[in-house]
Amino acid sequence: MSSDELCDQRGPKTLDDLPPLPEPKRVEQRRQERTGGVIVLGTCAVLIAVTVTASENFPGASKWTCRSFILVQALLATQFWLVLLLGNPGVVNRSPEACFPVPHHVLSGNVAENVRDGRRSFCVRCFVWRDLDQGDKDVAAPGSWSSWSMSCWSSRLYKFAKLPKTAHHCQICQRCVMYFDHHCSVLGRCVGSGNLASFCGLISMGMLGSFTAAISIGIAVLISWDDVRRQPWILVSVSIFFLFCCCQRPMLYCLRKLQCCCGSLCLRQAHDATPVAFGAM
């Protein structure tokens, strides 16, 4: 299907003529944001407390070295979380270039699926063309929070990992996101071309922080081994914590698989859903 065939002379000519964008599911978003904030900040607080307590009797400069590591990791994790929370994941914004021409059979209201034209697809909910060859060039305005964050690093990460270039309309955020990876139900944000690096950084800081805390506990146990042997509950607590740190990667893998399954279910539901009514146009 050519662009000439997609054009309808009776269709909208300006952005004001388009129907309003669908409303995000605010209640679900806010619930996920609160959950993510409690998990991120709570994990940082617990790991800092564990590391500081365990390193109390460390000799020489190792005490402050260990504490500096965990504090830097907590600060970086908080920064990554804020970038994810406040930044642009790669939303395709409406513009004359992104919205026109509107496919004529979309205007008739008989289309329940996105329209494809080569490497482009037209979202019948957002009324935007998603150009997969464009990448994240125009998804973040210059000087915006997302461009200040790691959108360029996200693009490089996608190329390095050779991830597929996809665009998807999120059923929670109700926006189209370039290079959509998934909607994180813990943080309440989509992960896409604008914030993949921040998401990976947040996960990495969580794993590094757990490793730092585990090493601190291990050294503390070795230093106070005689006292620890007389208090078995300490060994049990340390063993549980080490087990948790070792199981983080399998837990993240299982969580990722669960998110993929949920994402597939959402895609099937979206396929059967009725698009935005166009009768007012």
C-alpha angles and dihedrals in degrees: 000000000000127000090246091059090049094056119095116193091206093054129099117296102189135041090249089063092061122094116259119274115261115265116251118240093259098178093054092042093052092048091052091046092053091048091050093048092051092048097046098042093037092051091049091050094048094047092047092049093047094048095045092048094045094048095051093105098036113132125244121334094341090086095061093035091059092045092048091053094053093045093051091048091050092049092049091047090052091049092050090049092051091049089052092047098045103025134089112260091203103288114182102234123209116260135147090260093048098043107039140115096033112209109253095226089054088059090054090061094232097112120094096170134061115268118240127209110175108291092355132079129191118222110220091202102049096027093227135126114236108210107196092194090057093066115183095328097115104019094091123050116229111267094016123131090255094054089047088053125063103290090128090049089048090055091050090048091053091051093046093050091042091227117175117266104239138157122207139178108233114223092209102042092032092218135110113249125196118231088008112199102172144308107258106224090193097056098028095233138106117246111221146124094320102050112019091110091052091049092050089046092053092050091046093051090051091054094043091048091052090048091050092049092047092051090048091053092047092052091046091052092051092049093049098032096134092055093043093055090060092053110054093181089069091057090048092051092047091048092052092050092049090049090052092051092048092049095051095095095050089045091052090047092052091046090051091051090050091051090050091052091049090047091053090050091051091050091053091049091048090051091058095039122105112246126232113300111255100190094107092064 
